[in-house]
Structures are given as C-alpha cells and as structure tokens.
C-alpha cells in the first residue's frame, strides 16, 4: 500500500478494519472460455495479457472457479509489491478446466488469461513467474505460516493475499505449499477508440443517474462521504436548467437521500434529467431499506456511480449483486474505489448474461460498461471522478470517447474501462449540410462549443 494516510485529503478508499471479509465473493462454477480478448481502455497503464497453465487443490464442494479465484487473489499482492501492477482477477478468463479426485479433495488444472494493468513507461517482461498457494482449502494455514515472512498483512490474517510479497528477502516458500506457473506476457488486443453507448443512454429521451457515496471515516457532516456527495450535487445542479433538489427521508442504511431534477438541451430539445444521490455507511451490510430504494433507482438508471470504500471488494461486489437488471437496458457503472479493476467479481456480467440470454449477451457486457481503478483512489477525488462520467453523459451532443473520459481522471487512480468491446456508438463528426435563407452552411456544432 502507498504511504499511510498523510492527511485526510488523501484518505485511501480501501477499508482498514481487520474484520473485513475477502473481496472475492461467490462466483458461478462456469467454464467460461476465452472467446476473444475483451477491449480494455486506460490512459494511465499498459494492458497486458498473462497466459498460463495453473493448478489448485480444492475441497470436495468448492466450485472450481471459486477455488481458482481464491488462489489467484495472491497475484494481487505479488504484482502490487513487486511491479506496482494490477491483474483483473475477479474476471479472469478460464479454459480447459479439468478436475481429478484425490482422496477427499480435488486437483483442478486450468488455463488462464489474466489482463494486467502494467505501469506505463515501465518495459513489460516477456514472461512473469507467478507464485501461488497450492491448496485453496488450506489458505488459513498458508497465511499463518507466511504472514510476516512473505509480507505482513495490514487487513487481517484472512486477507494476507492483499500484502503477499513472495519476493521479500525473508520469504522462503516450501515447494509443497506453492505452485509456480510461468505466464507468457503479450500486449492486450487493441481496439479502435470506444465510446459509451450514448444513444442507448438517451433512448428514452431522458438521463437518470444514481450516485452512491460511502462514509470514509465517521458518520459526521464533515466526513468526505457527505462533503463529496454535496460537491457532486452542486456541480451537477449547475449544468441544468430549472434545477431543484428534494431531500428525501433518510433511513437506517441510507444516511442521506437527495434527488436533483432539471432539464438540459440535448439533440435540439430540452430533456429531463434526474440525479439521485445517496450517502451510506457501506453496501455489504446495508439493510432492506437500501435494497428497496436502490431497486427502484437501478431499474431506470443509465449511470450508476459508486464512490467510496471498496472494503477489499466487499462493497463493490455487494453492489453488483443488488438492484434490478432490466433486459436490454444499458448502464454505465463507475466503481471509484481502491483496486476495483482487480477485485470486482463477475456478478454484474453474470446477471446480465442470465437476464438477456447468452445468445444475445454472451459476455454480459452488451448492455454494460464498467469504469474501475487499478490503483488506490483518494477521497478528495470522489466528486471529480463521478462528475467526469456524469458530465460526459450530460454533454453527449459533443461525445467524449472513453480515452478522453478516463484521461481526465487522476492518473494515480489508473482508471480502466472494460466491457466496451461490443459498443457500437459512433459519433457524427459533422452534421449534414443544412439550407439557410441566405447561404449554404455546414453546421459544425458537433465539434463542440467554441469551435
């Protein structure tokens, strides 16, 4: 982890209590195949593919994918401590998964393709030697044995993977405890510049957004969760005509609930805009009151903007399991918290694939794009980052590409987009020639204001 909290303005958005659960979450035991590399957009890192053969021991009832992801979580600490890099572990692509019974355990062999965000400017290696626990059913024993020798857990013994440092001078790993797959490293497949599906965002003639901010330090009016939520609300209000804010009734889980409404000129007409801003303690332990409120909002939301503590993935993965998924409804989701690129699981894409049908939406990304962070985020950037995504959607008469959107975000966050490989939106560079009473003219308004 970077330097410990030097000032409140640089509070890391990863949660610190030792009692936090692992971020991996439950993932379906699917044999997801490598059907082609997904497009990934980032301005602050070089995206690589780590391809390797792996093996893991699992208990009798643990789904194969769960066991593999539990093992691969240790890639997080190894990459972070040795190379300042980040692998997209929760969405690793697996193929050729085979299982062999071994007493009351199973030996699982697999092939993996893991996208890795590598620091831009650092020459990537041609290969990378990974070091992983051999037995996913004995991770507690592994953690006790090597915590303090191969890194020191700062987030509780059960989360030793976060700080695993196999390259430490004091780290002497027994061969019986680890596997050492060699990953072939290649550049991730590049794609032409991609855009959010602005046409689908405005398909119903309006823009709906829900922005969620978590408490960062303590439930007090001066906490970053409250102040950044207000700053986002103020900025969003200034972009609307006839804007008004309604304060809704708070509840146990929803500490503040505000609704901003107004209008914006889009496509030559005034269109309705609604932005709902919620402040919560956390998502993973939110009650039924949050679910009821978020169900209604997520059902029509074009943008879902999460800002705050990741809790080692527990918050962001809980959010992926909540809300309503509507068939054919496009959403742009922001996960503005620490290391969400690495730690987000497949719940969001799994639910969309199930709702839309695998024939229409085989990867669960046809109607979903996700902006995540490959590095820690900072509390003082919550409103800024959320505002970049909201502003791009609001001003999509002059469409911004994902390169432009993430390029405007703090470089320290290493913002990364995934799920955009199947997007079809193409901006009109020029509007058609139009007839005016005195002359023919080319309307260049689509280039943007002031040009």
Order of alpha helices (4+ residues) and beta strands (2+ residues): beta-beta-alpha-beta-beta-beta-beta-beta-alpha-beta-beta-alpha-beta-alpha-beta-beta-beta-alpha-beta-alpha-beta-alpha-alpha-beta-alpha-alpha-beta-beta-beta
